[in-house]
Amino acid sequence: MSSAAYVAPNTTSDRAGDALYRKIAWRIMPILLVGYIIAYIDRVNVSFAKLQMVGDLKFSDSVYGIGAGIFFLGYFAFEIPSNIILHKVGARVWICRVMITWGIVSALTALVHTPWQFYTARLLLGVSEAGFFPGMILYLTYWFPAHRRAAMVAILMAGNPVSGIIGGPLSGFILHHFAGSKDIAAWQWLFILEGLPAILFGVVIFLFLGNRVAEAKWLSAEERAAVAAEIHVEAASKSHVSLASVFTSPTVWLLCVIFFGIEMGSYAVGFWQPTIIRQTGVKDAFAIGLLTAIPYTFALITMIFTARHSDRTGERRWHIIVPSVAAAVGFVLCTRAGSNTPVAVVGLVLAAAGVITSIAMFWALPPSFLGGNAAAAGIAFVNCTGNLGGFVSPTIIGFLNTYTGKLNSGLYLVAGCMIASSVLILRLAPAPAIRLQPREEAA
């Protein structure tokens, strides 16, 4: 179908359809959400470990920034193969493997003593985790049609702010409670204790996560057929259906560049938020952890309401642009905070809410253009290319902080990247419009 819109078959009444997808969401989304919370805590808990680790190991901020960012080089190298394997063997087995592997590597990060050991551990963590998030985005395309998917992506992305709400105070508590231990440092306990949940939850994934709708015995035959029919019609409308089209499409490359800019902002928050707060004069690790929960709480609320509004209106682009601009304003405000903690927190609220909402809304776009094997490779390609911002952002900020003594230059750069992504989104063609056809017309 080449038209700008397609009509999804309404095989059930609107109320019955809502109930069906609500039933699916309650079955699979809690599992995905918990997995993503654990993943994000393990990815960015190094930002809290930094508060003590760099002093104990005599690391500079430049060494920390490289180590924080090098995670994404491993992620970049293995993400597309990982997602294709998931598409072939199923999410249950592959996501189980991913979680157990990264849990082990995360815990073993406690053993690093030199910069190169730190770099190696972070690189291996990226290799281990590669494919997890894009795999989840791909997995949602097996269960939800596009007009219901933004809300599901928002639920999954809630793992980002929730991980901050939980992980910040938890990491601060571990650093505070285990400070002064002679045998194992508090930052080492941090990696060990926060790596174990990934290993345990990998087993939960294997036992309880289904692969596709056709295998869902907890749905009736009529329910499975209704979901399959709607997703099949949607798949036929997508413009990119081959692997070659993914890597030659200007739209896909534009998505990569846009996501790169947004991820620059995301990991400025993820890897530097505790440092920004500490620079205002807050010294206690637990207090820093509690303060980091505030921006993530606002981010969670903002993301949920924005996703609902986006699904209700069907508009995607401006639901990314406005939060991105707000994030840029937040980063600039952080540069003006000085020793004023409330100002820094307000800036971080705008930055965190803006980047997290932008990412959630962004991931409603690629599945609208990609189908079949192209979805598996394309989602991974956009994610891993854009995620290079996760390498560039902490690396540049760490370098600039080491040689200028301030985070301001790096934060201005990140703000500029958020604005650039906002402008580029205007060049992105709107996704195909989607409307449900009433039952009488469908007949």
Protein Blocks (a to p, Z undefined) as FASTA:
>chain_A
ZZfbdcdddfbcfklmmmmmmmmmmmmmmmmmmmmmmmmmmmmmmmmmmmmmmmmnopaf
klmmmmmmmmmmmmmmmmmmmmmmmmmnopklmmmmmmmmmmmmmmmmmmpcbfklmmmm
mmmmmmmmgoklmmmmmmmmmmpcfklmmmmmmmmmmmmmmmmmmmmmmmmmmmmmmgoi
akbcfklmmmmmmmmmmmmmmmmmmmmmcfblmlmmkbcfklmmmmmmmmmmmmmmpmbl
bfklmmmmmklmmmmmmmmmmmmmmmmmmmmmmmmmmmnopablklmmmmmmmmmmmmmm
mmmmmmmmmmmnopaklmmmmmmmmmmmmmmmmmmnmmalklmmmmmmmmmmmmmmmmmm
mmmmmmmmggcjllmmmmmmmmmmmmmmmmmmmmmmmmmmmmnopaklmmmmmmmmmmmm
mmmmmmpccddddddddfklmZZ
